[in-house]
């Protein structure tokens, strides 16, 4: 009815202001943009605002004036310890400028920052690494220990800190580290060999010599919990903490669908054939080089449950009962070494999507 009414009014060259305004939402008419946001959800307005910052360098520079900065050094975030957990300090633009000045750097270094999100009130959040060298910058890495003293914190390896961070902080730091790492590894054009230039938000890099645009990317990875109905199959690599078993995981090959990648990974790693599979959820994971974890449940064909471990990929793999897995899920705290020098069977912590897969399987058994 509203659309019919709008068409009728257009035919008579009359427009109803409120209706026309709502139809303009998302079109870059800046006079109408702020009024239009009143009719949209908080999520939509945040998304539109971030899109504007990514596309408009001037708008992004302006957002930096009132924004907050998360500092890194060689991809390690600045953290402060408080009550057995990590706190992530945020600095204003003025505080960052004063810090740079104290260490003999000018404010131009801030151009190396990347946009990582914003608050509901549109306070933009940025990440800046003071330990990496940019091809387009003459700035050298700042001294880590002296900066830690000045900032009353420590630059801590993210992999070691993630389980002592709240979910919001970990998500922001995941995004920040992934973007900073991508920019550090894509400073030159693969076609011309010339230095590329990032936009202010860090959402892309452009080669000035041929105008090729490079966008940050993630590698798709399938992570699969295999079940035979009453048991689930878990495996471990030698790099895992002692006693920890997880779901099978592997990168998708070029040309594969998710379903084909799940079937291949299960066949390659444990020698089993998947009968059916179901998608569960996905998660961005920054290690080792920014992956999109695509979580699935899979069942194997009846009578075909004998495991043949591929030791080039895995250290061990085994079937686990409902009771064993449920007990491991209830266990809290660090991985514990027992008196006989062995480690208790454990599963990945809650932050990992493998934990969610295992928890879903246990809940289906009850």
N, C-alpha and C positions, 0 to 999 in steps of 0.2 A: 504493500500500500504506500509506504513512504517513497519507494523508488518511482512508482507510478505518479505520485504527487509531484515529485521533483521533475520528472520528464515533462509533465503537463505545464509546470511553471516555467521550465526552460523554453518551451514552445511559445509562451507568451512573454518571454524575456523578463520573468519575475523569479526571484530566488528567495527562499526562506533562509535567513542568516544562520540559524542554529544548524539546520540540516546541511546547508552548503559547507559550513565549517567542519562538520563531522566527516563529510566526504573528502575534505582536504587533508585529513589526518594522514601523516606519512609522506605527504608531498612537501618539498622544501620551500614552503611559503613561510618565512620566519615570523611575519606579523601574526600568523594564525597558529604557529606551532605551540607556543606556550599555552594559549587558550585551549587548543585542541587536547593537550596532555591531561586536562581536567577530566576528560571523558574516558581515559584509558586507565588500565590497571597499573599498579606500581611496577610490576615486572615489565610491562610493555614500555612504560616511560623510561625506565632504566636502560632497556635494550635500545630504544631509539636514541637516547642520549649518548650511549657508548658508540653507537654507529656514527653519530655526528662527529664525535671526537676522532674516530678513526679516519673519517673522510675529509675533515677540515683541520688543517694544521694550525690555523689561527685560533680556532675554537679550543684545540687541545692545549696550545700554549697558554691560553687564558685560564683553562681548567687547572693548569699546574700552579697558578698563583694561589689558589685556595685548596689545592690538593694535599695528599699525604704521600710520603715516600718510604718504601721499604728498601733497606740497604743490603747489598750482597758484597762478598769479596771472593772472586774466583768461583762463583756459583754457590757459595755457602752463605745462607742468610744470617743477618745479625739477630741474635736471640739473647734474652735475659732470663736468668733462672729465678723462679719464684715458687716456693712450696712444692718442690719435686716436679714442677711442670715448667714448660718454656713459655715465656711471654714474648710477643713480637712487637718491638718498639716501632713507632711511626714518627717520621720527622716532617716538619713543614718545609716549604720551599726555602724560607728564610734560614731555617736551621741547617739545611743542606748547603746553602750558599756560604754560611759562616764556617761550616766544617771544611769545605773545599778551600776557602780562603786561608784557613789556619794551616792547611797542608800544602800551600803554594799552588793551588789550582784555581782556575777561574770558573765562572758560572756556566761557561759553554759546555762543561762536562755533563751538565744536566740533560743535554740533547741526546745523550746515550740511553736515557731512561725509556722504559716501555710501559704502556698503559695495561693494567691488569684487572680493572674493575671499578666500581663506584658504589657509594652508599645509596640508600633510598632518597636521601636529600641531595643527591648528585655531587657529593664530594668525590672527586676522581682519585684513584689510587694508582701509584706508579712504582716501578721497581728500578733500582739503579745499582749496577755492579761497579765497584770502585777498584776491582782487582783485575779486570779484563782490559785489554788494549784494543781500541777501535782503529780500523784501517783509515777512517776518515778523521781521526783525532790525533793530536800530538801529545795527548795526555798519557803519562805513564801510570803503572799500577801504584796505588797508594799503600803505604806501609801498614800491614795488617795489625800487628801487635800494638802499635801506637794508636791506631784508630780504635781498637777494642778498649784501650784504657780511656780514651777520650769519651767514648760512647757508653762506657760502663756495661759492656756486654761482650759476647764472643761470636765470631763467625763460625757457625757449627755446620758440619756436613748434614744436609737435609735428610739423608737416608737414616742417620742415627737419631734424628730428633723427631721424626714424624709421629711416633707413637706417644709423644709427650706434648702434642699440640692439639688444640681443639679443632673441630672439623672445618670451621670457617678459615682459620689461619692456615691449616694444612692445604686447603684448596687454593687459596691465594698464592701460597709459596710454591705449590706445584706449577701453577700457571706461570708465575714469575720466572722460576728457574728454567722451565721449558722454553719460554720466549727468549730469555737472555742467552741460553745455550745455542738456540737456533741462530740468533743474530751473530753470535761469535763465530759460528761455523759457516756463515753465508755472506762474508764480507766482500767476496769477489764474484763476478759474473762467470758462470760456467761456459758461456759462449765466447765472450770477448776477453775475459781475464782481467777486466777493469774493475776498480772498486765500485761496489754498489752503495746506494744511499738509502737509509731508512726514512720513512716518514716520521713525524713527531710522535705519534702513538706507538710506532713499532709494529703496526699491523701488516707491513709489507716492506720490501726493499726493491729499488728500481736501479737498473743499469743506465746511467746517463748516455752511454754511447749508442745503445740500440733500443732503449725504452722497454726492455724485457722486465716484467714485474714478477717478483718472487714472493710467495706467501708462505708463512709458517705452516708446517705439515706435521701430522702424527702418523706413526706406523700402526696399521691395524693388527691386533693380536687376538687370537681366539684362546679363551681359557675355559676348559671343559671339565665338568665333574661327571665321571662315568659311573653308572650303576648297573647292577644286574638284577635289581628289584629289592633285594634285602641287604645288599652290601654296596659300599661305594669304593671306588678305586682312587687312591692317593699316591703321590710319588714325591721324590725329593731329588734335588741336585746337591752336589758337594758344597756349593756356596751357601746353602741354607743354614740357619742356626741348627745346632745338633738337636735331633729329635723331631724337627718340624717337617711335616708332610703337607702337600698342597695339591690343587687340581692340576691337570695337564695343561700346558700352555705353549703356544708357538706362533710365530709370525705368519701372516697370510702371504702366500706366494702370488706373484703377478698373474692375473687371469683367473684366480680362484674366487668362488663365492664363499660366504661364511660357512655354509653347509659342507662344501668340499674341503675347506681348511680343517674343520673339525674332524671329518672322516680321515683325512690324511695324517693329521697329528696323532690321533689315537692309534692308527695303524703303525705309524713310524715308531712311536715311543714305547708302546706296550704290546704291539702285535695283535690287537683286537679289532673287530669289525663293528662299526656303529650301525644299529638297526633303526633308531629314531633319535631325534634331538629336538630341544626346545630352548628358544632364546629366553634369557633371564633379565640381564641388565648390562650396562656398560659403565666404564670408569676411565678417566684420564689418569695415566700413571707416568710420572716423569723419568723413571729409570728404565733402561740406561739412557735412552735418548727420546723420550716423549712418545708413549704408545697409547693407543685407544684400545683398552681391554674390553673385548666382547665376550660376555659370560654366557655359557650355555650348559644345559643339562643334556646328557646323552645316555641311552641304554644300549647294551650290546645284545647280540643275538643269543637266544637261549642255548645253553650247552656249549657255548664258545667263550669261556671265561678264563682259560689258562693264560697267564701273563708271560710274555716274552720281552724282557726288558732290553731296550736299546741302550747299552752302556756308554755309547758316544753322547747320548742326550741326558741320561739319568744315572743317579747313583743307586736308586732302589725304587720299587713300586710294589704295592700290596693291596689286597682287599681288606676293608675294615668294616666291622659290624656296627649296627646302630648304637649299641652300648658303648663301644670304644670311642666312637665319634662324639656322642652326646657328652661323655665324661670329659673329653678334651675341650669341648666348647665351654663347659662350665668352669674350667680351670682358668684362674686369673694370675697375673703377675708374670715375671720373667720365666724363661725356660729353665727347668730345674734338673740338675745332674743328680742321679740317684747314687746310693752307697756302692753299688756294684759297677760304678763308672759309666753306666749307660744313662741315656737321657729319656725322660718321659715322652711318650708320643704326644705331640702338640700340633695345633693347626695355626694358620696365619692369624694375626690379630684383626680386630674388628674393622679397622680402616681399609683393609685389603678386600677386594671384591671376591676373592677366593673364600673368605670367611662367610660372606653372604651366601654363596653357592652351597657351602657345606651346611650352613644353618637352615636353608630352604629344604635341603634333602632330609635333614633330621625331622623337621616339622611335618613333612609329608608322610613320614613313617608312623606318626602318632595318630 
